[in-house]
Amino acid sequence: MNQSFFKFTLGFLLALTPSLCYGFEIVYPKSNNVTINSDKTFFIGGVKENDSQTLFINEQKVPIYKTGAFKYIVNLEEGENKFVISDNIQTQIYTIYRPKFNSAPIPAAEYEIFDSPTIISTNTDDALLRNSPSEDSWARLGTISKDTKLKVLGQYGQYYKIQLAQDDYAWILKKFTQKTSDQEMIGTKILSYTYSETKNKRIYKLKLNQKTPYIINQNHGYDIVLYNMEDFEYGRYEFHINSEPVPFGYKVFYNSDNELNIEVKKFPKTDSNQNLKNIKITIDPGHGGEEYGAIGCLGEKEKDLNLEISNKLKNELVKQGATVFITRETDTDLGLYERVKFTNKNDSDLFISIHSNALPDTLANVDKKGTEVYYFYPDSKNFAKHILESIVKNTKTENSGIHKQSFAVIRNHQCPCVLVEVGYIINPEDEEKLINQDFQQNVAKSIVEGVKNYLNDVQ
């Protein structure tokens, strides 16, 4: 066959083949044979030519957003569920298995009371105390330092029950502890106490005869409780650090000579034009590397959108004179606790984590969109409020509120910290905004405005 004729014939056939002009892509579920333990889920994806294309799932027409994105909710029966997805040109079959509900009780670990208390010590500076033998994030009481001795009364599964004081108890994972040769627990004594003040912070120092557990709560300032105290009623020593001058985060640590240091930052003063000079801010683009985060209808990865918004935010903050640190500048893997340590190492004044939201299968039928801001510590609530108000006002996203949540990335910081869910990447309307460069820039400027309003409001 003549080569030029072959090219002409092939081009003509391709032009007449609609399957090459049309098509759809399913981005969730992530494969066509999955197990989902929920009574519902959703199909999320996009079509290439949405103006005239129709899409069906089990012969039901799927609404398609103007960008070509779609989100379609389906119910799941126990066992195997089959879904035929077709645009009248191509067909894909998805099999989703929903496990059958098992009502059989799960055997509980038995609590064992020791015949006599055992003395142990912590083996890490991040040993976590809990108010129950539970992985629930709300059970967290705080962390204690390495080589702190504890009295163990019993065990439950992977946890030890410890006695902090006469009527105070807590739980700790066994992996955070090690055996000691001590046969009994000696009481902790305060050998000296000093207070000093600098331009930027208040400093409290308690020299002790040994490290002892402590817990800090925020309540119009900070309430510090030291346990296993020998010369105080019920074995507790409590003192309150008031909220005047306004605190701006704190740091607590032991020196090598068992001196407990509590440093409370003073709220910084900005100049009359609200310049952010001398304010150190850490920006955290959520996810990264192998951790994609959520996937948008049109295939965008949350990690990439988070980084784009974060880089724009960094530039806007630098323009205002802020000193800016960013946890990742490229598409790299980074653990949650590494982000916290990075922030504290740089002695940041504020921490802002950028994310794009999604929903689990169990909430598939919830029509969520808009911006949410999360905080954990009470002194971050006002910060979250100003960030949310500014974004909603300037970008016209739906106000989905501020929420207290025990996310690892906004815990254990030494400064006010928030996590911003800019929009729902799985919602076609929000997704259209999130991938728009002008919208991203507007979000960045809005967060800067929120930071300024927060600092100005407190002052």
Helices and strands as residue ranges (DSSP letters): H 3-15, G 18-20, E 24-28, E 33-35, E 40-47, E 56-57, E 60-61, E 69-75, E 79-86, E 91-98, E 111-122, E 127-130, G 137-139, E 140-144, E 149-156, E 159-165, E 168-173, G 174-176, E 177-179, E 190-197, E 201-208, E 214-218, E 221-227, G 233-235, E 236-242, E 247-254, E 259-266, E 280-285, H 302-319, E 323-326, H 336-345, E 350-357, G 361-363, E 371-375, G 378-380, H 381-395, E 399-404, G 408-410, E 417-424, H 428-434, H 437-458
